[in-house]
Amino acid sequence: MAKLETKISGIDFKNPVTVASGTFGYGTEFSDFFDVYLLGGIFVKGTTLYAQEGNPYPRMAETPSGMLNAVGLQNKGVDYFVNNIYPTIKDIDTNMIVNVGGTTIESYVKCAETVATLDKIPAIELNISCPNVKHGGMEFGVTTKGAASVVGAVRQVYNKPLIVKLSPNVTNIADIAKAVEDAGADAISMINTIMGMAIDINSRKPILSTVTGGLSGSCIKPVALRMVWQTYKVVKVPIIGLGGISSWQDAIEFFLAGATAIQIGTYNFIDPTISLKVINGINSYLDENGFSDIQDLTGALDRI
């Protein structure tokens, strides 16, 4: 069998398959389907400094080959996470990584400082790309100055690996990626959802309460793949690719484009065991094609 172990910013992953924040809860919700410790990592539900109710309903809509969501980072705040969630997930034998959101630079910093005190959380994923909150989130992630400012501020207080999640709703993704790398990011995860909307032709009103929301699912894979490939050419830090992955074949494409690891998101709602199928499929592909190490695939597209 090929070697699936992967290292990202000093963190050892038993394999490069992880699950995306907002699609897998805190991991425990999927334990009835399979042993979640078999995953390389779990990016848990987004956490903010204070509790957030999220957006009004309706906040989800099905679209061809995908879905729109406008949940709005609903969560009970970082103190609740520390006292109530962390004790239930800290002993899961995989990398439990917290997705940190914010409305101001100060709120990002304070939330990251709190998460940094948790021994069993090896890294955070800094969410500067959520399109479904009124303040913060994507506001920081769509300009090089904004992205660098929040990453730089968090970097000063957070001494563990810092993964930054990028927005696709920009003119040049490579510029944003380079800016966060220069500001101190240890790795990049990309992409978050693409801005979209849906209309009810009978009521002649938007389906989502917020009018627009984040598009995810298979339909965005070509965009995500292109952005990973563009970013791989300009940064030296590892890239965790996500966006529309629904099979092991999709995952292989992301590795070839430049990803060191991948996240599976929306497809978890369709098949809760998809991540295990992807792990097995990757392993078979490596064996059948003469690769002894998953890392040999990263960026291989440019070595042909």
N, C-alpha and C positions, 0 to 999 in steps of 0.2 A: 504494500500500500504506500502511496505517496505521502510525503510529509505535509500535513495541513497546518501545523503550528505556525503562528504568525506573531510578530512583535511590532507593536505600534507605540512609539514614544516610551520605550522601556517597559511597556505592559505586555505580558505574555497572554496570547489568545490561543486556546486549544485548537481552534479552527477559525477561518476568516468570516464565518457566517454569524451575523448579529441581527437583532430585530430593532425596528425604529421606534423612537419615542412617540407615544400617542396611539400606537397600534397594538400594544402588548401589555397595557396596564403596568403593573409592577412585577410582572413575571409569574406571580403566584396564581393569577387567574387562568393561566394556561397549563398549570401542573396536572390537571385532570386528563389532558390530551397526550402529554409526553413528559419525559424528565428534562426540565428546562436547563439543567446544568450541562446538558450536552451541547448547548450553544456556545459559541465563542464569547458572546456577551449579550447583555440586555440593556438597551437604552430606555430607562424607565420614563414614565409619564412626566410631562413638563412640570417644573416646580418654580414658584415665584416667591418673593419675600413675604408677601401677604396673601391671604386667601382671595381667590377670584371666582366669581360666579359663572363666568363665561358669557356667551352671547345668548339672547333669547331664542326660543324655538320658533320655527324650524331652522335647524343649523346643519342639516346634511341633505344631500340630494344625489341620487344616482345619475350617472351620465354614461354615454357609450364608452365602454372599456375603461371606466374609472368612476370616481366619485368626487363631489364637492363637499368640503366641510368648513364650518365657521364656528367651531366649538369655542375658540377663544381662550385657550390655556386654563380651563376650569381646573382648579385644585384648591387644597385647603391651606396652602402656605408652607414655608420651609420648616417652621417650628412643629407643625403637625406631622410633617414628614419625618423629622428627627425623632419625635416621641412615639409615633404610632406605626409608621410604615417601615422605617429602617430596622427596627428589631425583628420584623417578620421576613426581611429579605437579606440581612447581612450574612447569613450562613449559606446562601445559595452558592454552590461551587462554580461560579463563573463570574465574569467581570460585570458588576452592576454599576452602570454609569448613569449619572443623574443629568437630565436635560434642564438647564437653568435659563429661565426667562426673566424679563424685567421691563419696566416702563421708563426708568431713568438709569443713567450710568450708576448712580449711587445704589439703586435697588439691585442691580446686577452684582455689584461688588459685595454688598452685605449678604446676599443670598449665597454667593460663592464662598465667602468667608465661613459661613455656617456649615455648608456642605464639606468644606475642607477639614473640619474637625472629626469627620466620620472615618474611622480607620478602614472600614471595609468598602469604601467607595474610592476606587483607584483613579478616577478621572471625572471631569464634568464635560458635558457637551453644551457649549454656550450658544443659545438659540437667538441669533440676531436676524432671524429670517421669517418669523411667523407673520403671515399676512392677515391674521384674523383678530388682532387686538387693535384698539383705537390709538394707543400710545405705546411707544417703544417697539420692540420686536423688529419688524422689517424696516422701520424708520432708520435704524442704525445700519442695517445691512445692505442698503442700496447705494451707498456712496463709499468711496475709499476712506474719506475722512471720518465718517460716522462709524464705519466698521473698525477702523484702527483705534478710534477713541475708546470704545467700550472694551475691546480686547486688551488694549494697553492698560486700562484701569484695573481690569480683573487680574491680569498677569502680575500686577504688583502685590496682590494679596493672596494669590492662589499658586502654591508651589508644586502641585501635582500636574500630571499631563492635562493640557487644555486643548480640547477639540472644539472647533468652531463650525457651526452649521450655517451654510451659505444659502442665500436666496437666489433663485433663478430669475427673479423679476428685475434684472439689471441689463445695462447695455453691454458691458464687457465683464464677464465672470472672472476672467484671468486677472484683471486689475484688482478686483476685490480680494481674490485669493492671495495675491502677492502682498496686498496691504495688511491682511490679518497675519500672514506669515511673518512679515517684518515687525509687526506689533507684538509678537510673542506666541502665536498659536503653535502648538506642537503637532497638530494634525487638523485635517479639514474633513467635514462630512458634507456631502452634497449629492442631490439638491433637496431643498424643501419644496413645498407645493407651489404650483403656478397659479397666478390669479385668474379666476374665471367666474362665470355666472350662469344661471339657468332661469328660464322664464316659464311660468304657467300660462299657456295661451288661452285657457278658459277664463281665468280670473284677470288675465293680462297684468299680472304682478310678478315680481321676482319670487322665486321659490324660497330662497334663503332670507332670513330676517335682516341680514346685513347687506343684502343685495349681491355682494361679491363674496367669494370664498376661495379656499385653496383646492386646486385640482390635483388629484393623485391617481395612481393606478397605472395599468399597462399603457395607457395613451400617452403618458409623459416620458416613457423610457427613451425614445430617440433624442429628446432634448437633454435629459440627464446624462446620457451616454456621451453626447457631443461636448457637454460642459466638463465632464471628467477628463476627457481627452485633451481639451484645450488647457485645462488647469494643470494637468500632469506635465505639460511642456514648460511651465514657468515656475513651479514651486518645487522645493526639495522635501517638504514634509509629507508624510503619508496621507493618502486620500481614502476615505471611506465612502464608497459609492452607493447611492440609493436613488430610487425613482422608477417605479414600474416593474420591479423585479418580481416575476411570478414563476420562475423555473430555474433549474441549474444552468440551462443554456444562457439565460439572461445574465446570470452571475458571471459566467465565463466571459461574456462580452465586456462587462465592467472591468474585470481584471486585465483583459487585453488592452483596454483603453487607458489603464493607468491606476486602477484602484488596488489598494493593498488588502482591503476587506470590504464587505458589503453589508447593508442593512436591508431587511425585508420589511415592508410596511403594510400597505393596504391589503395585500393578498393574504395576510394573516386572518382577515375577516372572512375570507372565502374558504380557506383551508388552514385550520390552526396548526397542522403538522407540516406545512410547506417547508419550513426551515430545515427539518430533518431530511426531507427529500432532496433539498438543494445540497446539503452537506454530502449525502451519498452520491449524488450525481456528479459533483465536482471531483470527488475521489475517483470515480470510475473514468471520468474524462482524462484525468491526469495519467492514470495507469494505461489507458488505451492509446494515449498519444505520446507516451514515453517521457513524461515529466516526473521527476522524482520529488519536486518541491513546489508547492503552490506559489512561492515567491518568484519562481521562474516565469510565471505568466504575467506578472505585473508589467504593463507597458510593452508587452511583447509585440503588439501591433506595429510599433515603430522600429522593431528590430528585424522585420521580415526582409 
